[in-house]
Amino acid sequence: MDEKKIIFSGAQPSGKMTLGNYLGAIKNWTELQNEYECFFSVVDLHAITVPQEAKVLRENAMKLLAQYIACGLDPEKNTIFIQSHVKEHLELMWVLNTMTYMGELSRMTQFKDKSQKSEANLNAGLFTYPVLMAADILLYQTDLVPVGDDQKQHLELARDLANRFNNRYSPTFKIPEGYYPKGGARVMSLQEPTKKMSKSDSNENAFILLEDDPDTIRRKIKRSVTDSEGVVRYSPEQPGIKNLLDIYSALSGKPVDEIVKMYEGKGYGDFKTDTAEVIVGALEPMREKYLYLLNNKDYLEKIYSEGAQKAEAKARKTLRKVYRKVGFLERKY
C-alpha cells in the first residue's frame, strides 16, 4: 500500500477566525484529512513578529486550536500542534538562514510592503520569517502545501532552499508542491465587496466571525452592500451579490446557477434572508462545539501535547539527517 502524501499548513493565532478563513482554508483542510497525512499547526512563533500581549497570545492559541477541531479537523486523523512546542522548527530555521540570501528575503512582497510603510516595528523577524516558514514545511518532508496567492512566493523560497541544500550536501528534503483546492472560495468584504474579507476591517459589519451568534450573522447579511439593479445575478458588475452567491454555494453545495434560478423574479430581501439562514445553519453547530471545547481546557491540552509529540518524532528524524550532513557532532547524551 502506498504511503499517504504529507500536507503541512498552519495559521497564526491572531484572534478570531472569519467565514473567509473557513471557506478559503479550513473547510478544504477537513476534506484533505482522509486522503493525506496532515500536520496542522498553530504558528505562534510567526505571530510574535508583531508585538503581542502574552496573556492574549496564549488565549488566542487555545481559541484557534478549538476552532480547528470545531471546524472538523479530527485529532485522531491529523497531527495538530502548537509550533513553539516543537523546537526543531527553530533549529532547522537557523541552518536554512545560513543558506538564504539577503536579496531573496528583501524581494519578498510582504516585507517590501511593510518596509515601504516604514513601520516602527520593522524587526529582523519580519525579514527572516519566510525562512521559518520554509523550515515549517521542509521539517515534515511535506509533499503538498495549501497556499493562497499571497503565500506562493514563500513556497517558492522553501522549494529553492530544499534544492539548494540537496545539491550542496545530498538529497535530504522533499521538494514541496503547492496544493490549490478546486473549491476554495475567496470571500469578500460584506461592506466593500471588491476587497477580501478581513477581521482587521474597522467596520465590524464587513466580516462574519465563526463565533458570531445567529442574530449577529442575520444582521450583518441584511446590512451587506449590494446594488440598485434588484436582480440576483452572478456578474462582476454586481460584486456584492456575486460574493453572497459564492458564500451560499460554498456552504450549501448548490451550484451558483441553480441558486440564481431559485431567485428569478425575487428581490434582494428574500435572497439575503435565505443566505443568512444558510450561513447560520453551517456555522452554528461549529460555534456550539467551539464554545464547548473552550470550556474543556484539559482536553485541548491533551490534544496539543499529543500532537507536539507526534510532530516532534517526525521533525527529529529530518533534523538529525540535516545536522549530520552539515557536519555537527552527534549528541551522545
C-alpha positions in Angstrom: 0.0 0.0 0.0 1.3 3.4 -1.0 2.2 5.8 1.9 0.0 8.8 2.2 1.3 12.1 0.9 2.1 14.7 3.6 0.4 18.0 3.9 1.5 20.9 6.2 -0.4 24.0 6.9 -0.8 26.5 9.7 -2.5 29.7 10.8 -1.4 32.4 13.2 -3.3 32.8 16.5 -4.2 36.4 15.7 -7.6 36.3 17.3 -10.9 35.5 15.7 -11.4 33.4 12.6 -13.7 34.7 9.8 -16.0 33.0 7.4 -13.4 33.8 4.8 -10.7 31.9 6.7 -13.0 28.9 7.0 -14.1 28.8 3.3 -10.7 29.8 2.0 -8.7 27.3 4.1 -10.1 25.3 7.0 -13.0 23.8 5.1 -10.6 22.5 2.5 -8.3 21.1 5.2 -11.2 19.0 6.6 -11.6 17.4 3.1 -7.9 16.5 3.0 -7.6 14.7 6.3 -9.0 11.3 4.9 -6.6 11.3 1.9 -3.4 12.7 3.3 -1.2 12.6 6.4 -1.8 16.1 7.7 0.2 18.3 10.0 -1.8 21.4 11.1 0.0 23.9 13.3 -1.0 27.0 15.4 2.0 29.1 14.3 2.6 31.2 17.4 6.3 31.8 16.6 5.2 33.6 13.4 2.7 35.7 15.5 5.4 37.4 17.6 6.9 39.3 14.6 4.2 41.8 15.7 4.2 42.8 19.4 1.8 40.6 21.4 0.3 40.7 24.9 1.4 37.4 26.5 -2.0 36.5 28.0 -3.9 37.4 24.8 -1.5 35.3 22.7 -2.0 32.2 24.9 -5.8 32.7 24.8 -5.7 33.1 21.0 -3.7 29.9 20.6 -6.2 27.9 22.6 -9.1 29.6 20.6 -7.5 28.7 17.3 -6.9 25.1 18.4 -10.6 24.9 19.5 -11.7 26.3 16.2 -9.6 23.9 14.2 -11.4 21.0 15.9 -14.8 22.6 15.9 -14.5 23.2 12.1 -14.0 19.5 11.6 -10.2 18.7 12.0 -10.1 15.3 13.7 -7.2 15.0 16.2 -7.3 11.2 15.6 -6.6 11.6 11.9 -4.3 14.7 12.0 -1.3 15.9 13.9 -2.5 19.2 15.4 0.1 21.1 17.4 1.5 24.4 18.7 4.5 25.5 16.6 6.6 26.7 19.6 6.3 23.3 21.3 8.4 21.7 18.6 11.9 23.3 18.9 13.1 21.7 15.7 11.3 24.4 13.7 13.8 27.0 15.1 16.8 24.7 14.8 16.2 24.0 11.1 15.4 27.7 10.5 19.0 28.5 11.7 20.6 26.1 9.3 18.4 27.4 6.4 19.2 31.0 7.4 22.8 30.4 6.6 21.8 29.3 3.1 19.3 32.1 2.4 20.4 35.2 0.5 19.6 38.7 1.7 18.4 39.6 -1.7 15.9 36.8 -1.7 14.4 38.0 1.5 14.4 41.6 0.5 12.3 40.7 -2.6 9.5 39.2 -0.5 6.4 41.2 -1.3 5.1 41.3 2.2 8.4 42.6 3.6 8.6 45.2 0.8 5.1 46.3 1.7 5.9 46.7 5.4 9.3 48.4 4.8 7.7 50.9 2.4 5.3 51.8 5.2 8.4 52.3 7.3 6.8 50.7 10.3 8.5 51.4 13.7 8.4 47.6 14.3 10.4 46.6 11.2 12.3 43.9 13.1 14.7 41.1 11.9 11.9 38.5 12.4 9.7 40.2 9.8 12.7 39.9 7.4 13.5 36.3 8.1 10.1 34.7 8.9 9.9 33.3 5.3 12.9 31.1 6.3 10.9 29.9 9.4 8.0 29.1 7.1 10.4 27.1 4.9 11.6 25.2 8.0 7.9 24.5 9.0 7.3 22.9 5.6 10.6 21.1 5.0 10.8 19.6 8.5 7.9 17.2 7.8 9.1 16.1 4.4 5.9 17.8 3.1 4.6 16.9 -0.4 1.9 19.5 -0.6 1.2 22.9 1.0 -2.2 24.5 0.6 -1.4 28.1 -0.4 -3.2 31.2 -1.3 -1.9 33.8 -3.8 -0.2 35.8 -1.1 1.9 32.8 0.0 3.1 31.5 -3.4 6.4 33.4 -3.0 7.1 31.9 0.4 6.5 28.4 -1.0 9.0 29.1 -3.9 11.6 30.1 -1.3 11.0 26.8 0.6 11.5 24.9 -2.7 14.6 26.9 -3.6 16.1 26.2 -0.1 15.3 22.5 -0.3 17.0 22.2 -3.7 20.0 24.3 -2.5 20.5 22.0 0.5 20.0 18.8 -1.5 22.5 20.0 -4.1 25.1 21.1 -1.6 25.0 18.0 0.6 22.9 15.2 -0.8 19.1 14.5 -1.2 17.6 15.3 2.2 14.3 17.2 1.7 11.3 16.5 -0.5 10.6 19.4 -2.8 7.1 20.6 -1.8 4.4 21.4 -4.3 1.6 23.9 -3.9 -1.9 22.5 -3.3 -4.6 24.6 -5.0 -8.0 23.3 -3.9 -10.7 23.3 -6.7 -13.4 24.7 -4.5 -11.5 27.3 -2.4 -13.9 30.2 -2.1 -12.5 33.7 -2.0 -14.8 35.6 0.4 -15.0 39.3 0.0 -15.9 42.1 2.5 -19.7 42.5 3.1 -19.2 46.3 3.0 -16.6 46.7 0.2 -17.1 43.6 -1.9 -14.1 44.4 -4.1 -11.8 43.8 -1.0 -11.1 40.5 0.7 -13.0 39.8 4.0 -10.7 40.6 6.9 -11.2 40.7 10.7 -8.9 43.7 10.9 -11.5 45.8 9.0 -12.6 48.8 11.1 -16.3 48.1 10.2 -17.4 45.0 12.0 -20.3 44.6 9.5 -17.7 43.8 6.9 -16.9 40.3 8.2 -18.6 37.3 9.7 -16.8 35.6 12.6 -17.1 31.9 13.2 -18.1 32.7 16.7 -20.9 35.2 15.7 -24.3 34.2 17.0 -27.2 33.7 14.6 -28.8 37.1 15.2 -25.4 38.9 14.5 -25.0 36.9 11.3 -28.5 37.8 10.1 -27.9 41.5 10.9 -24.6 41.6 9.0 -26.0 39.9 5.9 -29.1 42.2 6.0 -26.7 45.2 6.1 -24.4 43.9 3.4 -23.7 46.1 0.4 -25.4 45.2 -2.8 -26.5 47.5 -5.7 -29.6 49.1 -7.3 -30.2 46.5 -10.0 -32.5 44.4 -7.9 -31.8 41.2 -9.9 -29.9 38.2 -8.4 -27.2 37.6 -11.0 -23.6 36.3 -10.9 -21.8 39.2 -12.5 -18.6 41.1 -11.8 -20.7 44.2 -12.2 -22.6 43.2 -9.0 -19.7 42.2 -6.7 -21.9 42.3 -3.5 -24.5 39.8 -4.9 -21.7 37.7 -6.5 -20.0 37.5 -3.1 -23.2 36.3 -1.4 -23.8 33.8 -4.2 -20.3 32.4 -3.7 -20.9 32.1 0.1 -24.3 30.5 -0.4 -22.9 28.0 -2.9 -19.8 27.1 -0.9 -21.9 26.4 2.3 -24.9 24.7 0.7 -23.1 22.7 -2.0 -25.5 24.0 -4.6 -24.1 25.3 -7.9 -24.3 29.1 -8.4 -26.5 28.9 -11.5 -29.0 26.8 -9.6 -29.2 29.3 -6.8 -29.6 32.2 -9.4 -32.6 30.3 -10.9 -34.2 30.0 -7.4 -34.4 33.8 -7.1 -35.7 34.7 -10.6 -38.3 37.3 -10.1 -37.5 37.7 -6.4 -35.8 40.7 -4.7 -32.6 41.0 -2.7 -34.6 40.8 0.6 -35.6 37.1 0.1 -32.1 36.3 -1.2 -30.3 37.9 1.8 -32.7 36.3 4.3 -32.1 32.8 2.8 -28.3 33.4 2.5 -28.2 34.3 6.2 -30.0 31.1 7.1 -27.6 29.0 5.1 -24.7 30.6 6.9 -26.3 30.2 10.3 -27.1 26.5 9.5 -23.5 25.8 8.7 -21.8 27.9 11.4 -24.0 27.4 14.5 -23.0 23.7 15.1 -19.3 24.8 14.9 -19.9 27.7 17.2 -21.6 25.4 19.8 -18.7 22.9 19.6 -16.1 25.7 19.8 -17.7 27.1 23.0 -17.9 23.6 24.5 -14.2 23.0 23.7 -13.1 26.3 25.2 -14.7 25.1 28.5 -12.7 21.8 28.3 -9.1 23.1 28.6 -7.8 19.7 29.8 -9.0 18.1 26.5 -7.3 20.8 24.4 -4.1 20.5 26.4 -4.2 16.7 25.8 -4.6 17.3 22.0 -1.8 19.8 21.7 0.6 17.7 23.9 0.0 14.5 21.9 0.2 16.5 18.7 3.6 18.0 19.6 4.9 14.5 20.5 3.9 13.2 17.1 5.2 16.2 15.2 8.5 16.2 17.2 9.1 12.5 16.3 8.8 13.2 12.6 10.7 16.5 12.8 13.6 15.0 14.8 14.3 12.4 12.1 14.7 15.2 9.5 16.8 17.4 11.7 19.1 14.5 12.7 19.9 14.0 8.9 20.4 17.7 8.4 22.8 18.0 11.4 24.8 15.0 10.2 25.2 16.3 6.7 26.1 19.9 7.8 28.9 18.4 9.9 27.7 18.8 13.5 28.9 16.2 16.1 26.2 13.8 17.1 24.9 14.3 20.7 25.8 11.4 22.9 23.6 12.3 25.8 
